[in-house]
Amino acid sequence: MDNNKMREIDRNQYIGSGFSAYGGELEVLLTYQDDKIQDLQVIKHHESEMGQWALDELPGKIIAANSADVDGITGASATSRAIKEATKDALQQARQN
């Protein structure tokens, strides 16, 4: 995959990436406006069924807390770390703009 490939995303949206020891690269699409996380979606992953818990639950916890500093999902710690890492990456981009 070409990492330099540009993706068309909307205003106030940022793509962040993280790495899971089990599934490889994971990407999130963060919508950030008025200093608040409006939405967070995992848009790329290679996680197992076990990691699905984190994929389903963690974005909602991050949005509610308006922070990536939330507890991970038990039993899916590698996926949780990757989602939080990707979210922090996207938040750093959002706060630079």
CNS distance restraints for C-alpha pairs under 8 A (distance, minus, plus):
assign (resid   9 and name CA) (resid  13 and name CA) 6.23 0.50 0.50
assign (resid   9 and name CA) (resid  14 and name CA) 7.49 0.50 0.50
assign (resid  12 and name CA) (resid  31 and name CA) 5.61 0.50 0.50
assign (resid  12 and name CA) (resid  32 and name CA) 5.44 0.50 0.50
assign (resid  12 and name CA) (resid  33 and name CA) 6.08 0.50 0.50
assign (resid  12 and name CA) (resid  94 and name CA) 7.31 0.50 0.50
assign (resid  13 and name CA) (resid  29 and name CA) 6.62 0.50 0.50
assign (resid  13 and name CA) (resid  30 and name CA) 5.41 0.50 0.50
assign (resid  13 and name CA) (resid  31 and name CA) 4.40 0.50 0.50
assign (resid  13 and name CA) (resid  32 and name CA) 6.28 0.50 0.50
assign (resid  13 and name CA) (resid  94 and name CA) 7.74 0.50 0.50
assign (resid  14 and name CA) (resid  29 and name CA) 5.72 0.50 0.50
assign (resid  14 and name CA) (resid  30 and name CA) 5.14 0.50 0.50
assign (resid  14 and name CA) (resid  31 and name CA) 6.55 0.50 0.50
assign (resid  14 and name CA) (resid  32 and name CA) 7.82 0.50 0.50
assign (resid  14 and name CA) (resid  90 and name CA) 5.39 0.50 0.50
assign (resid  14 and name CA) (resid  91 and name CA) 7.71 0.50 0.50
assign (resid  14 and name CA) (resid  93 and name CA) 6.89 0.50 0.50
assign (resid  14 and name CA) (resid  94 and name CA) 6.57 0.50 0.50
assign (resid  15 and name CA) (resid  27 and name CA) 6.62 0.50 0.50
assign (resid  15 and name CA) (resid  28 and name CA) 5.59 0.50 0.50
assign (resid  15 and name CA) (resid  29 and name CA) 4.69 0.50 0.50
assign (resid  15 and name CA) (resid  30 and name CA) 6.23 0.50 0.50
assign (resid  15 and name CA) (resid  86 and name CA) 8.00 0.50 0.50
assign (resid  15 and name CA) (resid  89 and name CA) 7.97 0.50 0.50
assign (resid  15 and name CA) (resid  90 and name CA) 5.50 0.50 0.50
assign (resid  16 and name CA) (resid  27 and name CA) 5.57 0.50 0.50
assign (resid  16 and name CA) (resid  28 and name CA) 5.36 0.50 0.50
assign (resid  16 and name CA) (resid  29 and name CA) 6.67 0.50 0.50
assign (resid  16 and name CA) (resid  30 and name CA) 7.52 0.50 0.50
assign (resid  16 and name CA) (resid  86 and name CA) 4.54 0.50 0.50
assign (resid  16 and name CA) (resid  87 and name CA) 5.87 0.50 0.50
assign (resid  16 and name CA) (resid  88 and name CA) 7.36 0.50 0.50
assign (resid  16 and name CA) (resid  89 and name CA) 4.86 0.50 0.50
assign (resid  16 and name CA) (resid  90 and name CA) 4.12 0.50 0.50
assign (resid  16 and name CA) (resid  91 and name CA) 7.83 0.50 0.50
assign (resid  17 and name CA) (resid  25 and name CA) 6.86 0.50 0.50
assign (resid  17 and name CA) (resid  26 and name CA) 5.64 0.50 0.50
assign (resid  17 and name CA) (resid  27 and name CA) 4.37 0.50 0.50
assign (resid  17 and name CA) (resid  28 and name CA) 6.43 0.50 0.50
assign (resid  17 and name CA) (resid  82 and name CA) 7.85 0.50 0.50
assign (resid  17 and name CA) (resid  85 and name CA) 7.01 0.50 0.50
assign (resid  17 and name CA) (resid  86 and name CA) 4.08 0.50 0.50
assign (resid  17 and name CA) (resid  87 and name CA) 7.41 0.50 0.50
assign (resid  17 and name CA) (resid  89 and name CA) 6.41 0.50 0.50
assign (resid  17 and name CA) (resid  90 and name CA) 7.48 0.50 0.50
assign (resid  18 and name CA) (resid  25 and name CA) 5.92 0.50 0.50
assign (resid  18 and name CA) (resid  26 and name CA) 5.25 0.50 0.50
assign (resid  18 and name CA) (resid  27 and name CA) 6.33 0.50 0.50
assign (resid  18 and name CA) (resid  81 and name CA) 7.98 0.50 0.50
assign (resid  18 and name CA) (resid  82 and name CA) 4.69 0.50 0.50
assign (resid  18 and name CA) (resid  83 and name CA) 6.42 0.50 0.50
assign (resid  18 and name CA) (resid  84 and name CA) 7.65 0.50 0.50
assign (resid  18 and name CA) (resid  85 and name CA) 5.02 0.50 0.50
assign (resid  18 and name CA) (resid  86 and name CA) 4.21 0.50 0.50
assign (resid  18 and name CA) (resid  87 and name CA) 7.96 0.50 0.50
assign (resid  18 and name CA) (resid  89 and name CA) 7.72 0.50 0.50
assign (resid  19 and name CA) (resid  23 and name CA) 7.66 0.50 0.50
assign (resid  19 and name CA) (resid  24 and name CA) 5.41 0.50 0.50
assign (resid  19 and name CA) (resid  25 and name CA) 4.59 0.50 0.50
assign (resid  19 and name CA) (resid  26 and name CA) 5.79 0.50 0.50
assign (resid  19 and name CA) (resid  82 and name CA) 5.07 0.50 0.50
assign (resid  19 and name CA) (resid  85 and name CA) 7.61 0.50 0.50
assign (resid  19 and name CA) (resid  86 and name CA) 7.83 0.50 0.50
assign (resid  20 and name CA) (resid  24 and name CA) 4.99 0.50 0.50
assign (resid  20 and name CA) (resid  25 and name CA) 6.29 0.50 0.50
assign (resid  20 and name CA) (resid  26 and name CA) 6.99 0.50 0.50
assign (resid  20 and name CA) (resid  78 and name CA) 5.53 0.50 0.50
assign (resid  20 and name CA) (resid  79 and name CA) 5.76 0.50 0.50
assign (resid  20 and name CA) (resid  81 and name CA) 7.17 0.50 0.50
assign (resid  20 and name CA) (resid  82 and name CA) 5.10 0.50 0.50
assign (resid  21 and name CA) (resid  78 and name CA) 6.41 0.50 0.50
assign (resid  22 and name CA) (resid  47 and name CA) 6.90 0.50 0.50
assign (resid  22 and name CA) (resid  78 and name CA) 7.02 0.50 0.50
assign (resid  22 and name CA) (resid  79 and name CA) 7.89 0.50 0.50
assign (resid  23 and name CA) (resid  45 and name CA) 6.84 0.50 0.50
assign (resid  23 and name CA) (resid  46 and name CA) 4.63 0.50 0.50
assign (resid  23 and name CA) (resid  47 and name CA) 4.71 0.50 0.50
assign (resid  23 and name CA) (resid  48 and name CA) 7.23 0.50 0.50
assign (resid  23 and name CA) (resid  79 and name CA) 7.87 0.50 0.50
assign (resid  24 and name CA) (resid  45 and name CA) 7.48 0.50 0.50
assign (resid  24 and name CA) (resid  46 and name CA) 6.50 0.50 0.50
assign (resid  24 and name CA) (resid  47 and name CA) 7.97 0.50 0.50
assign (resid  25 and name CA) (resid  44 and name CA) 7.62 0.50 0.50
assign (resid  25 and name CA) (resid  45 and name CA) 6.37 0.50 0.50
assign (resid  25 and name CA) (resid  46 and name CA) 7.36 0.50 0.50
assign (resid  26 and name CA) (resid  42 and name CA) 7.47 0.50 0.50
assign (resid  26 and name CA) (resid  43 and name CA) 7.74 0.50 0.50
assign (resid  26 and name CA) (resid  44 and name CA) 5.29 0.50 0.50
assign (resid  26 and name CA) (resid  45 and name CA) 4.52 0.50 0.50
assign (resid  26 and name CA) (resid  46 and name CA) 7.20 0.50 0.50
assign (resid  26 and name CA) (resid  82 and name CA) 6.52 0.50 0.50
assign (resid  26 and name CA) (resid  83 and name CA) 7.08 0.50 0.50
assign (resid  26 and name CA) (resid  86 and name CA) 7.13 0.50 0.50
assign (resid  27 and name CA) (resid  42 and name CA) 5.92 0.50 0.50
assign (resid  27 and name CA) (resid  43 and name CA) 5.65 0.50 0.50
assign (resid  27 and name CA) (resid  44 and name CA) 4.91 0.50 0.50
assign (resid  27 and name CA) (resid  45 and name CA) 6.64 0.50 0.50
assign (resid  27 and name CA) (resid  83 and name CA) 7.61 0.50 0.50
assign (resid  27 and name CA) (resid  86 and name CA) 6.11 0.50 0.50
assign (resid  28 and name CA) (resid  40 and name CA) 6.66 0.50 0.50
assign (resid  28 and name CA) (resid  41 and name CA) 5.44 0.50 0.50
assign (resid  28 and name CA) (resid  42 and name CA) 4.31 0.50 0.50
assign (resid  28 and name CA) (resid  43 and name CA) 5.35 0.50 0.50
assign (resid  28 and name CA) (resid  44 and name CA) 6.96 0.50 0.50
assign (resid  28 and name CA) (resid  83 and name CA) 7.23 0.50 0.50
assign (resid  28 and name CA) (resid  86 and name CA) 6.11 0.50 0.50
assign (resid  28 and name CA) (resid  87 and name CA) 6.55 0.50 0.50
assign (resid  28 and name CA) (resid  90 and name CA) 7.68 0.50 0.50
assign (resid  29 and name CA) (resid  39 and name CA) 7.98 0.50 0.50
assign (resid  29 and name CA) (resid  40 and name CA) 5.71 0.50 0.50
assign (resid  29 and name CA) (resid  41 and name CA) 5.20 0.50 0.50
assign (resid  29 and name CA) (resid  42 and name CA) 6.35 0.50 0.50
assign (resid  29 and name CA) (resid  43 and name CA) 6.38 0.50 0.50
assign (resid  29 and name CA) (resid  90 and name CA) 7.66 0.50 0.50
assign (resid  30 and name CA) (resid  37 and name CA) 7.18 0.50 0.50
assign (resid  30 and name CA) (resid  38 and name CA) 7.68 0.50 0.50
assign (resid  30 and name CA) (resid  39 and name CA) 5.88 0.50 0.50
assign (resid  30 and name CA) (resid  40 and name CA) 4.67 0.50 0.50
assign (resid  30 and name CA) (resid  41 and name CA) 6.68 0.50 0.50
assign (resid  30 and name CA) (resid  87 and name CA) 7.13 0.50 0.50
assign (resid  30 and name CA) (resid  90 and name CA) 6.35 0.50 0.50
assign (resid  30 and name CA) (resid  91 and name CA) 7.57 0.50 0.50
assign (resid  31 and name CA) (resid  37 and name CA) 6.10 0.50 0.50
assign (resid  31 and name CA) (resid  38 and name CA) 5.30 0.50 0.50
assign (resid  31 and name CA) (resid  39 and name CA) 4.97 0.50 0.50
assign (resid  31 and name CA) (resid  40 and name CA) 6.36 0.50 0.50
assign (resid  32 and name CA) (resid  36 and name CA) 5.62 0.50 0.50
assign (resid  32 and name CA) (resid  37 and name CA) 4.67 0.50 0.50
assign (resid  32 and name CA) (resid  38 and name CA) 5.49 0.50 0.50
assign (resid  32 and name CA) (resid  39 and name CA) 7.22 0.50 0.50
assign (resid  32 and name CA) (resid  91 and name CA) 7.72 0.50 0.50
assign (resid  32 and name CA) (resid  94 and name CA) 6.62 0.50 0.50
assign (resid  33 and name CA) (resid  37 and name CA) 6.68 0.50 0.50
assign (resid  33 and name CA) (resid  38 and name CA) 6.62 0.50 0.50
assign (resid  36 and name CA) (resid  66 and name CA) 6.06 0.50 0.50
assign (resid  37 and name CA) (resid  63 and name CA) 5.60 0.50 0.50
assign (resid  37 and name CA) (resid  66 and name CA) 5.42 0.50 0.50
assign (resid  37 and name CA) (resid  67 and name CA) 7.68 0.50 0.50
assign (resid  38 and name CA) (resid  63 and name CA) 6.69 0.50 0.50
assign (resid  39 and name CA) (resid  63 and name CA) 6.45 0.50 0.50
assign (resid  40 and name CA) (resid  59 and name CA) 5.63 0.50 0.50
assign (resid  40 and name CA) (resid  60 and name CA) 7.65 0.50 0.50
assign (resid  40 and name CA) (resid  62 and name CA) 7.94 0.50 0.50
assign (resid  40 and name CA) (resid  63 and name CA) 6.89 0.50 0.50
assign (resid  41 and name CA) (resid  59 and name CA) 6.66 0.50 0.50
assign (resid  42 and name CA) (resid  55 and name CA) 6.86 0.50 0.50
assign (resid  42 and name CA) (resid  59 and name CA) 7.85 0.50 0.50
assign (resid  42 and name CA) (resid  83 and name CA) 7.67 0.50 0.50
assign (resid  47 and name CA) (resid  51 and name CA) 5.46 0.50 0.50
assign (resid  47 and name CA) (resid  52 and name CA) 6.95 0.50 0.50
assign (resid  47 and name CA) (resid  79 and name CA) 7.13 0.50 0.50
assign (resid  48 and name CA) (resid  52 and name CA) 6.66 0.50 0.50
assign (resid  49 and name CA) (resid  53 and name CA) 7.73 0.50 0.50
assign (resid  50 and name CA) (resid  75 and name CA) 7.00 0.50 0.50
assign (resid  50 and name CA) (resid  76 and name CA) 6.10 0.50 0.50
assign (resid  51 and name CA) (resid  55 and name CA) 6.48 0.50 0.50
assign (resid  51 and name CA) (resid  75 and name CA) 7.79 0.50 0.50
assign (resid  51 and name CA) (resid  76 and name CA) 5.00 0.50 0.50
assign (resid  51 and name CA) (resid  78 and name CA) 7.78 0.50 0.50
assign (resid  51 and name CA) (resid  79 and name CA) 5.50 0.50 0.50
assign (resid  51 and name CA) (resid  80 and name CA) 7.86 0.50 0.50
assign (resid  52 and name CA) (resid  56 and name CA) 6.04 0.50 0.50
assign (resid  52 and name CA) (resid  76 and name CA) 7.90 0.50 0.50
assign (resid  53 and name CA) (resid  57 and name CA) 6.00 0.50 0.50
assign (resid  53 and name CA) (resid  58 and name CA) 7.94 0.50 0.50
assign (resid  53 and name CA) (resid  73 and name CA) 7.02 0.50 0.50
assign (resid  53 and name CA) (resid  76 and name CA) 6.83 0.50 0.50
assign (resid  54 and name CA) (resid  58 and name CA) 5.15 0.50 0.50
assign (resid  54 and name CA) (resid  72 and name CA) 7.44 0.50 0.50
assign (resid  54 and name CA) (resid  73 and name CA) 5.51 0.50 0.50
assign (resid  54 and name CA) (resid  76 and name CA) 6.00 0.50 0.50
assign (resid  54 and name CA) (resid  79 and name CA) 6.27 0.50 0.50
assign (resid  54 and name CA) (resid  80 and name CA) 5.62 0.50 0.50
assign (resid  55 and name CA) (resid  59 and name CA) 7.07 0.50 0.50
assign (resid  55 and name CA) (resid  79 and name CA) 7.51 0.50 0.50
assign (resid  55 and name CA) (resid  80 and name CA) 7.81 0.50 0.50
assign (resid  55 and name CA) (resid  83 and name CA) 7.84 0.50 0.50
assign (resid  56 and name CA) (resid  60 and name CA) 8.00 0.50 0.50
assign (resid  57 and name CA) (resid  61 and name CA) 6.68 0.50 0.50
assign (resid  57 and name CA) (resid  73 and name CA) 7.66 0.50 0.50
assign (resid  58 and name CA) (resid  62 and name CA) 6.18 0.50 0.50
assign (resid  58 and name CA) (resid  72 and name CA) 7.15 0.50 0.50
assign (resid  58 and name CA) (resid  73 and name CA) 7.02 0.50 0.50
assign (resid  58 and name CA) (resid  80 and name CA) 7.04 0.50 0.50
assign (resid  58 and name CA) (resid  83 and name CA) 7.69 0.50 0.50
assign (resid  59 and name CA) (resid  63 and name CA) 6.17 0.50 0.50
assign (resid  59 and name CA) (resid  83 and name CA) 7.96 0.50 0.50
assign (resid  60 and name CA) (resid  64 and name CA) 6.11 0.50 0.50
assign (resid  61 and name CA) (resid  65 and name CA) 6.14 0.50 0.50
assign (resid  61 and name CA) (resid  70 and name CA) 7.05 0.50 0.50
assign (resid  62 and name CA) (resid  66 and name CA) 5.72 0.50 0.50
assign (resid  62 and name CA) (resid  67 and name CA) 5.39 0.50 0.50
assign (resid  62 and name CA) (resid  68 and name CA) 5.44 0.50 0.50
assign (resid  62 and name CA) (resid  69 and name CA) 7.58 0.50 0.50
assign (resid  62 and name CA) (resid  70 and name CA) 6.53 0.50 0.50
assign (resid  63 and name CA) (resid  67 and name CA) 6.92 0.50 0.50
assign (resid  65 and name CA) (resid  70 and name CA) 7.34 0.50 0.50
assign (resid  68 and name CA) (resid  84 and name CA) 5.27 0.50 0.50
assign (resid  68 and name CA) (resid  85 and name CA) 7.86 0.50 0.50
assign (resid  68 and name CA) (resid  87 and name CA) 6.20 0.50 0.50
assign (resid  68 and name CA) (resid  88 and name CA) 6.22 0.50 0.50
assign (resid  69 and name CA) (resid  84 and name CA) 7.38 0.50 0.50
assign (resid  72 and name CA) (resid  76 and name CA) 7.45 0.50 0.50
assign (resid  72 and name CA) (resid  77 and name CA) 5.97 0.50 0.50
assign (resid  72 and name CA) (resid  80 and name CA) 5.07 0.50 0.50
assign (resid  72 and name CA) (resid  81 and name CA) 7.04 0.50 0.50
assign (resid  73 and name CA) (resid  77 and name CA) 6.07 0.50 0.50
assign (resid  73 and name CA) (resid  80 and name CA) 6.14 0.50 0.50
assign (resid  76 and name CA) (resid  80 and name CA) 6.05 0.50 0.50
assign (resid  77 and name CA) (resid  81 and name CA) 6.07 0.50 0.50
assign (resid  78 and name CA) (resid  82 and name CA) 6.30 0.50 0.50
assign (resid  79 and name CA) (resid  83 and name CA) 6.20 0.50 0.50
assign (resid  80 and name CA) (resid  84 and name CA) 6.19 0.50 0.50
assign (resid  81 and name CA) (resid  85 and name CA) 5.97 0.50 0.50
assign (resid  82 and name CA) (resid  86 and name CA) 6.05 0.50 0.50
assign (resid  83 and name CA) (resid  87 and name CA) 6.05 0.50 0.50
assign (resid  84 and name CA) (resid  88 and name CA) 6.12 0.50 0.50
assign (resid  85 and name CA) (resid  89 and name CA) 6.24 0.50 0.50
assign (resid  86 and name CA) (resid  90 and name CA) 6.30 0.50 0.50
assign (resid  87 and name CA) (resid  91 and name CA) 6.03 0.50 0.50
assign (resid  88 and name CA) (resid  92 and name CA) 6.07 0.50 0.50
assign (resid  89 and name CA) (resid  93 and name CA) 6.60 0.50 0.50
assign (resid  90 and name CA) (resid  94 and name CA) 6.23 0.50 0.50
assign (resid  91 and name CA) (resid  95 and name CA) 6.08 0.50 0.50
assign (resid  92 and name CA) (resid  96 and name CA) 6.36 0.50 0.50
assign (resid  93 and name CA) (resid  97 and name CA) 6.82 0.50 0.50
